[in-house]
Amino acid sequence: MKWSNPTNLLQHFIDLRYEMNKELEIISSIITTLNKALTSLDLCSNELGSEEGKILADVLCKVTLLTSLDLYDNNLGSEGGKALADALCKNSTLTSLNLGCNNLESEGGKALAEALCNNFTLTSLNLNSNKLGSEGGNALANALCKNSTLISLNLYYNNLGSEVGKALSDALCKNFMLTFLDLAFNNLGSEGGKALADALCKNFTLKDLNLRNNNLGLEGGKALADALYKNSTLTSLNLNSNKLGSEGGNALANALYKNSTLISLNLENNNLGSEGGKALADALYTNSTPTSLNLENNNLGLEGGNSLADALYNNSTLTSLNLENNNLGSEGGKTLADALCKNFTLKDLNLRNNNLGLEGGKALANALCKNSTLTSLNISWNNIGFKLESNNPNLKILQ
């Protein structure tokens, strides 16, 4: 059993873990005894199982000050999930619940969805990697139409499918509390992507949307680009690994000319090509909102790299740029090095695996003598041939 800050009860925060699940009933008694002091309980990765989940559900019905419960990775199963769902209908203090990686399946998901229709205190729910499937996903989508307190929902890796994407789209048109939604690795497809894009035209509360690895394709990408013309609240969009292609990249770049709220855009692994890179670079000339842009593994090549380097001359807001694995070559390294001599806002630059070579390395070494704002530079896997150094004490170089 682990207690962090064991003398910190006066601050009403206890972080409790244990190694032997046979102690749980004893711990349950301790938790109940400490009811007036316990506000946070962490039991993640302890191999609890469904029976222990039921015991904790009983505890949840008794404690009156607990606001945060972390049960991540405990194999609670659908029965443990259903017990906790029932407890949520009775508990009125818990605001954060982490049930990620618990094999809840559709039955557990449906039970939790029903609980959300009756619970009015929970603001954050993590259900990632639980095999919820379409049934569990649809139930949760329907619950969002009724729930008015949940702010953050993580449904990462649950095999939801396109129909659930459509159901969640309908929910987002009715729910105006949710600000964070993680739908990564759910095979939403182009239809699910288009449905969610439509919702973004009507929803004005969602700020962070993760659609990584959903096979959105060109059609899904273009639909989301169109949504960015109208949406004025989304600040972070993750489209990593969605087969957008150069045309999808161009569409998103065009949207950036008019969108003035998106701060972080992740387009990693989308085969944007040099044309997509040039289009995004042009957008950075006029859009002064984005601070983070991830273009890793997009085959930008020398042309795309040069265009982005030119954009850095004029852009004064971007602080993080990831260009890993884009075949920039030594010439691309030189143009980016020149840009670093004149750009004083970029803090994090990733150039890993770009075949920069000795000449690209020398150019960057010269740039570091003049640039004093960069704090992180990754130049590993570039065959530079010498150790890059800097007089800037705040700069960390990985090579």
C-alpha positions as CSV (number, residue, x, y, z in Angstrom):
1,M,0.0,0.0,0.0
2,K,1.4,3.4,-0.9
3,W,0.3,6.8,0.5
4,S,1.8,9.9,-1.0
5,N,2.1,12.8,1.4
6,P,0.8,10.7,4.4
7,T,0.8,13.8,6.7
8,N,-1.1,15.9,4.2
9,L,-4.6,15.0,5.3
10,L,-5.3,18.6,6.3
11,Q,-5.0,19.5,2.6
12,H,-7.6,16.8,1.9
13,F,-5.6,14.9,-0.7
14,I,-4.6,11.3,-0.5
15,D,-3.0,9.2,-3.3
16,L,-3.4,5.6,-2.3
17,R,-2.1,2.5,-4.1
18,Y,-1.7,-1.0,-3.1
19,E,0.1,-4.1,-4.4
20,M,-1.9,-7.0,-3.0
21,N,-5.5,-7.0,-4.0
22,K,-6.4,-9.3,-1.0
23,E,-6.0,-6.2,1.1
24,L,-8.9,-4.4,-0.6
25,E,-11.6,-5.1,2.0
26,I,-9.3,-3.7,4.7
27,I,-8.5,-0.7,2.5
28,S,-12.2,-0.3,1.9
29,S,-12.7,0.0,5.7
30,I,-9.8,2.5,5.9
31,I,-11.3,4.6,3.1
32,T,-14.6,4.7,4.8
33,T,-12.9,5.7,8.1
34,L,-11.0,8.5,6.3
35,N,-14.1,9.7,4.6
36,K,-13.8,13.2,5.9
37,A,-10.3,13.6,4.6
38,L,-10.2,11.6,1.4
39,T,-10.8,13.5,-1.8
40,S,-8.5,11.6,-4.3
41,L,-7.9,7.9,-4.7
42,D,-5.5,6.3,-7.1
43,L,-5.6,2.5,-7.6
44,C,-4.5,2.3,-11.2
45,S,-2.8,-0.9,-12.5
46,N,-3.4,-3.2,-9.5
47,E,-5.1,-6.2,-11.1
48,L,-8.3,-5.7,-9.1
49,G,-10.9,-7.6,-11.0
50,S,-14.6,-7.4,-11.1
51,E,-15.3,-8.4,-7.5
52,E,-13.0,-5.8,-6.2
53,G,-14.7,-3.3,-8.5
54,K,-18.0,-4.1,-6.7
55,I,-16.4,-3.5,-3.3
56,L,-15.1,-0.1,-4.6
57,A,-18.6,0.7,-5.9
58,D,-20.0,0.1,-2.4
59,V,-17.3,2.5,-1.1
60,L,-18.3,5.1,-3.6
61,C,-21.8,5.1,-2.2
62,K,-20.5,5.8,1.3
63,V,-17.8,8.4,0.9
64,T,-18.9,12.0,0.8
65,L,-15.9,14.1,-0.2
66,L,-14.1,11.9,-2.9
67,T,-13.8,13.9,-6.1
68,S,-11.3,11.9,-8.1
69,L,-11.1,8.1,-8.6
70,D,-8.4,6.5,-10.8
71,L,-9.0,2.8,-11.6
72,Y,-7.1,2.6,-14.9
73,D,-5.9,-0.8,-16.0
74,N,-7.6,-3.1,-13.5
75,N,-9.6,-5.6,-15.5
76,L,-12.8,-4.7,-13.8
77,G,-14.9,-6.3,-16.6
78,S,-18.5,-5.5,-17.4
79,E,-19.7,-6.6,-14.0
80,G,-17.3,-4.2,-12.2
81,G,-18.3,-1.5,-14.6
82,K,-22.0,-2.0,-14.0
83,A,-21.5,-1.9,-10.2
84,L,-19.6,1.4,-10.5
85,A,-22.2,2.8,-12.9
86,D,-24.9,2.0,-10.3
87,A,-22.8,3.8,-7.7
88,L,-22.5,6.9,-9.9
89,C,-26.3,7.2,-9.7
90,K,-26.0,7.6,-6.0
91,N,-22.7,9.5,-5.6
92,S,-22.9,13.3,-5.8
93,T,-19.3,14.3,-5.2
94,L,-17.1,12.5,-7.8
95,T,-16.0,14.8,-10.6
96,S,-13.3,12.7,-12.3
97,L,-13.4,9.0,-13.0
98,N,-10.7,7.0,-15.0
99,L,-11.9,3.6,-16.1
100,G,-9.5,3.2,-19.0
101,C,-8.3,-0.3,-20.0
102,N,-10.8,-2.3,-17.9
103,N,-12.4,-4.6,-20.5
104,L,-15.8,-3.1,-19.7
105,E,-17.3,-4.1,-23.1
106,S,-20.7,-3.0,-24.4
107,E,-22.6,-3.9,-21.3
108,G,-20.4,-1.9,-19.0
109,G,-20.5,1.0,-21.5
110,K,-24.3,0.9,-21.6
111,A,-24.5,0.9,-17.8
112,L,-22.2,3.9,-17.5
113,A,-24.2,5.7,-20.2
114,E,-27.4,5.2,-18.2
115,A,-25.6,6.5,-15.1
116,L,-24.6,9.7,-17.0
117,C,-28.3,10.4,-17.5
118,N,-28.7,10.5,-13.7
119,N,-25.4,11.8,-12.5
120,F,-25.0,15.6,-12.4
121,T,-21.5,16.0,-10.8
122,L,-19.1,14.0,-13.0
123,T,-17.1,16.3,-15.3
124,S,-14.3,14.0,-16.6
125,L,-14.7,10.3,-17.8
126,N,-12.0,8.2,-19.3
127,L,-13.2,5.0,-21.0
128,N,-10.3,4.4,-23.4
129,S,-9.5,0.9,-24.6
130,N,-12.6,-0.9,-23.3
131,K,-14.1,-2.7,-26.3
132,L,-17.3,-0.7,-26.0
133,G,-18.2,-1.3,-29.6
134,S,-21.1,0.3,-31.5
135,E,-23.7,-0.6,-28.8
136,G,-21.7,1.0,-25.9
137,G,-20.8,3.9,-28.1
138,N,-24.4,4.6,-29.2
139,A,-25.6,4.4,-25.6
140,L,-22.9,7.0,-24.5
141,A,-23.8,9.2,-27.5
142,N,-27.5,9.2,-26.4
143,A,-26.4,10.0,-22.8
144,L,-24.6,13.1,-24.0
145,C,-27.9,14.4,-25.3
146,K,-29.2,14.4,-21.7
147,N,-26.1,15.0,-19.5
148,S,-25.3,18.6,-18.8
149,T,-22.1,18.4,-16.6
150,L,-19.5,16.2,-18.5
151,I,-16.7,18.3,-19.9
152,S,-14.2,15.7,-20.9
153,L,-14.8,12.3,-22.5
154,N,-12.1,9.9,-23.6
155,L,-13.3,7.1,-25.9
156,Y,-9.9,6.3,-27.5
157,Y,-9.6,2.8,-29.1
158,N,-13.1,1.3,-28.7
159,N,-14.0,0.1,-32.2
160,L,-17.0,2.5,-32.3
161,G,-17.4,2.6,-36.1
162,S,-19.0,5.1,-38.5
163,E,-22.6,4.8,-37.1
164,V,-21.4,5.9,-33.6
165,G,-19.6,8.8,-35.3
166,K,-22.9,9.9,-36.6
167,A,-24.6,9.4,-33.2
168,L,-21.9,11.4,-31.5
169,S,-22.4,14.1,-34.2
170,D,-26.1,14.3,-33.2
171,A,-25.1,14.5,-29.5
172,L,-22.7,17.4,-30.2
173,C,-25.5,19.4,-31.7
174,K,-27.4,19.1,-28.4
175,N,-24.7,19.0,-25.8
176,F,-23.0,22.4,-25.1
177,M,-20.9,21.4,-22.1
178,L,-18.3,19.0,-23.6
179,T,-15.0,20.7,-24.3
180,F,-12.7,17.6,-24.8
181,L,-13.5,14.6,-26.9
182,D,-11.0,11.8,-27.8
183,L,-12.1,9.5,-30.6
184,A,-8.8,8.2,-31.8
185,F,-8.5,4.7,-33.2
186,N,-12.2,4.1,-33.7
187,N,-12.6,3.4,-37.4
188,L,-15.1,6.2,-37.9
189,G,-14.4,6.3,-41.7
190,S,-15.2,9.1,-44.0
191,E,-18.9,9.0,-43.1
192,G,-18.2,9.4,-39.4
193,G,-15.8,12.1,-40.2
194,K,-18.3,14.0,-42.3
195,A,-20.9,13.7,-39.6
196,L,-18.6,15.1,-37.0
197,A,-17.6,17.9,-39.3
198,D,-21.2,18.9,-39.7
199,A,-21.5,19.0,-35.9
200,L,-18.5,21.3,-35.6
201,C,-20.5,23.8,-37.7
202,K,-23.2,23.9,-35.0
203,N,-21.3,23.2,-31.8
204,F,-19.5,26.1,-30.2
205,T,-18.2,24.6,-27.0
206,L,-15.8,21.8,-28.1
207,K,-12.2,22.9,-27.9
208,D,-10.1,19.8,-28.2
209,L,-10.9,17.0,-30.7
210,N,-8.8,13.9,-31.3
211,L,-9.6,12.0,-34.5
212,R,-6.3,10.2,-34.9
213,N,-6.2,7.0,-37.0
214,N,-9.8,6.9,-38.1
215,N,-9.5,6.3,-41.8
216,L,-11.2,9.6,-42.6
217,G,-9.7,9.8,-46.1
218,L,-9.9,12.8,-48.4
219,E,-13.7,13.2,-48.1
220,G,-13.5,13.3,-44.3
221,G,-10.6,15.7,-44.4
222,K,-12.3,18.1,-46.8
223,A,-15.5,18.1,-44.7
224,L,-13.5,19.0,-41.6
225,A,-11.7,21.7,-43.5
226,D,-15.1,23.2,-44.4
227,A,-16.1,23.0,-40.8
228,L,-13.1,25.1,-39.8
229,Y,-14.4,27.9,-41.9
230,K,-17.4,28.2,-39.6
231,N,-16.2,26.9,-36.2
232,S,-14.8,29.5,-33.9
233,T,-14.2,27.6,-30.7
234,L,-12.0,24.5,-31.6
235,T,-8.4,25.1,-30.5
236,S,-6.8,21.7,-31.0
237,L,-7.4,19.2,-33.8
238,N,-5.6,15.9,-34.2
239,L,-5.9,14.3,-37.6
240,N,-2.8,12.0,-37.4
241,S,-2.8,9.0,-39.8
242,N,-6.0,9.6,-41.7
243,K,-4.9,9.3,-45.4
244,L,-5.7,12.9,-46.2
245,G,-3.2,13.2,-49.1
246,S,-2.1,16.5,-50.7
247,E,-5.6,17.5,-51.6
248,G,-6.8,17.1,-48.0
249,G,-3.8,19.1,-46.9
250,N,-4.6,21.8,-49.4
251,A,-8.2,22.0,-48.1
252,L,-7.1,22.3,-44.5
253,A,-4.5,24.9,-45.5
254,N,-7.2,27.0,-47.2
255,A,-9.4,26.7,-44.1
256,L,-6.5,28.2,-42.0
257,Y,-6.8,31.5,-44.0
258,K,-10.2,32.1,-42.4
259,N,-10.0,30.2,-39.1
260,S,-8.6,32.3,-36.3
261,T,-9.0,30.0,-33.2
262,L,-7.1,26.8,-34.0
263,I,-3.9,26.7,-32.0
264,S,-2.7,23.2,-32.4
265,L,-2.9,21.1,-35.6
266,N,-1.6,17.5,-35.9
267,L,-1.3,16.3,-39.5
268,E,1.3,13.6,-38.9
269,N,1.5,10.7,-41.3
270,N,-1.0,11.9,-44.0
271,N,1.1,11.8,-47.2
272,L,0.6,15.5,-47.7
273,G,3.6,15.7,-50.1
274,S,5.4,18.9,-51.2
275,E,2.1,20.5,-52.4
276,G,0.4,20.0,-49.1
277,G,3.5,21.4,-47.3
278,K,3.6,24.5,-49.6
279,A,-0.1,25.1,-49.0
280,L,0.3,25.0,-45.3
281,A,3.4,27.2,-45.4
282,D,1.4,29.8,-47.4
283,A,-1.3,29.7,-44.7
284,L,1.2,30.4,-42.0
285,Y,2.0,33.7,-43.7
286,T,-1.4,35.1,-43.0
287,N,-2.7,33.0,-40.0
288,S,-1.1,34.2,-36.8
289,T,-3.0,31.8,-34.5
290,P,-1.4,28.3,-34.6
291,T,1.4,27.8,-32.1
292,S,1.9,24.0,-32.7
293,L,2.1,22.2,-36.1
294,N,3.0,18.5,-36.5
295,L,3.9,17.5,-40.1
296,E,5.9,14.4,-39.2
297,N,6.2,11.7,-41.9
298,N,4.5,13.5,-44.8
299,N,7.0,13.2,-47.6
300,L,7.3,17.0,-47.8
301,G,10.7,16.9,-49.5
302,L,13.0,19.8,-50.3
303,E,10.2,21.9,-51.8
304,G,7.9,21.5,-48.9
305,G,10.7,22.1,-46.4
306,N,11.9,25.3,-48.2
307,S,8.4,26.7,-48.2
308,L,8.0,26.1,-44.5
309,A,11.4,27.7,-43.9
310,D,10.3,30.8,-45.8
311,A,7.1,30.9,-43.7
312,L,9.2,30.9,-40.5
313,Y,10.8,34.2,-41.6
314,N,7.5,36.0,-41.3
315,N,5.6,33.9,-38.8
316,S,5.9,35.2,-35.2
317,T,3.5,32.8,-33.3
318,L,4.5,29.2,-34.1
319,T,6.4,27.8,-31.1
320,S,6.5,24.1,-32.0
321,L,7.2,22.5,-35.4
322,N,7.6,18.8,-36.1
323,L,9.2,17.9,-39.4
324,E,10.5,14.5,-38.6
325,N,11.0,12.0,-41.4
326,N,10.3,14.3,-44.4
327,N,13.4,13.8,-46.6
328,L,14.4,17.4,-46.4
329,G,18.0,16.7,-47.3
330,S,21.0,19.0,-46.7
331,E,19.6,21.9,-48.7
332,G,16.4,21.8,-46.7
333,G,18.5,21.8,-43.5
334,K,20.3,24.9,-44.8
335,T,17.1,26.9,-45.5
336,L,15.6,26.0,-42.1
337,A,18.9,27.1,-40.5
338,D,18.7,30.4,-42.3
339,A,15.1,30.8,-41.0
340,L,16.3,30.2,-37.4
341,C,18.6,33.2,-37.7
342,K,15.6,35.4,-38.1
343,N,12.8,33.7,-36.3
344,F,12.7,34.4,-32.6
345,T,9.5,32.6,-31.5
346,L,10.0,29.0,-32.4
347,K,11.0,27.0,-29.3
348,D,10.7,23.3,-30.3
349,L,11.9,22.0,-33.6
350,N,12.0,18.3,-34.6
351,L,14.2,17.5,-37.6
352,R,14.8,13.8,-36.8
353,N,15.6,11.5,-39.7
354,N,15.8,14.0,-42.6
355,N,19.2,13.1,-44.1
356,L,20.5,16.6,-43.3
357,G,24.1,15.4,-43.5
358,L,27.3,17.3,-42.7
359,E,26.4,20.4,-44.7
360,G,22.9,20.7,-43.1
361,G,24.5,20.2,-39.7
362,K,27.1,23.0,-40.2
363,A,24.3,25.4,-41.2
364,L,22.3,24.6,-38.1
365,A,25.4,25.0,-35.9
366,N,25.9,28.5,-37.4
367,A,22.2,29.3,-36.8
368,L,22.5,28.3,-33.1
369,C,25.1,31.0,-32.6
370,K,22.5,33.6,-33.5
371,N,19.2,32.0,-32.3
372,S,18.6,32.4,-28.5
373,T,14.9,31.3,-28.3
374,L,15.0,27.6,-29.3
375,T,14.7,25.4,-26.3
376,S,14.5,21.9,-27.9
377,L,16.1,20.7,-31.1
378,N,16.0,17.0,-32.3
379,I,18.5,16.3,-35.1
380,S,19.0,12.5,-34.4
381,W,19.3,10.1,-37.3
382,N,20.7,12.7,-39.7
383,N,24.3,11.6,-40.3
384,I,25.6,15.0,-39.3
385,G,29.0,13.6,-38.4
386,F,29.8,15.9,-35.4
387,K,28.3,16.9,-32.1
388,L,26.2,20.0,-32.4
389,E,26.7,22.5,-29.5
390,S,25.2,25.7,-28.4
391,N,25.9,28.5,-26.0
392,N,22.3,28.7,-25.1
393,P,21.9,27.1,-21.6
394,N,18.2,26.6,-22.2
395,L,18.6,24.6,-25.4
396,K,18.4,20.8,-25.3
397,I,19.8,19.1,-28.4
398,L,19.0,15.5,-29.1
399,Q,21.2,13.8,-31.7
